[in-house]
């Protein structure tokens, strides 16, 4: 009986450790209560509920359901200041780059447009992408976005066009890389 209890605790402990290992959670917790930031967190349980819904009809909803069934979490942290906030936004961007182990990710896209820097990266093992991570900084804005789960990059572009979350527009062509 003790072995069963220990095994159960170990399994749940590993699952919790995995859930907290994504890049944004290391930074997210620090700023989630900060009113200067907009934040979105969709839990693994919510994705399970989405996946268990039986939606018939519109093709777009079916495509979203096909994507969400394999997702385990979504975190978005975004700062948009006024015209005098460029230094503050740049500070958040640099802090994130310094605190997150970017070497553990494979870069898909790195782009600069004026003062806006965009990094789109994945953490993967073979053909399985376990995290899609986006880091954007420039002007008076800073955004981090992290999808965790079994991610099909071909489908990410579709969901990017369907959802209205800042920074998702940078993902529209990720399936072409």
GIHUQUI-V71266 format. One record per run of one state. SS is the DSSP state (H for helix, E for strand, - for the rest). FROM is the first residue (numbers start at 1). LEN is the number of residues. If there is no record, write none. Layout:
BEGIN
ss->SS from->FROM len->LEN
ss->SS from->FROM len->LEN
END
This chain:
BEGIN
ss->- from->1 len->1
ss->H from->2 len->18
ss->- from->20 len->3
ss->H from->23 len->9
ss->- from->32 len->5
ss->E from->37 len->6
ss->- from->43 len->1
ss->H from->44 len->9
ss->- from->53 len->6
ss->H from->59 len->10
ss->- from->69 len->2
ss->E from->71 len->10
ss->- from->81 len->5
ss->H from->86 len->14
ss->- from->100 len->2
ss->H from->102 len->3
ss->- from->105 len->1
ss->E from->106 len->8
ss->- from->114 len->2
ss->E from->116 len->10
ss->- from->126 len->2
ss->E from->128 len->11
ss->- from->139 len->2
ss->E from->141 len->11
ss->- from->152 len->1
ss->H from->153 len->10
ss->- from->163 len->5
ss->H from->168 len->4
ss->- from->172 len->2
ss->H from->174 len->3
ss->- from->177 len->1
END
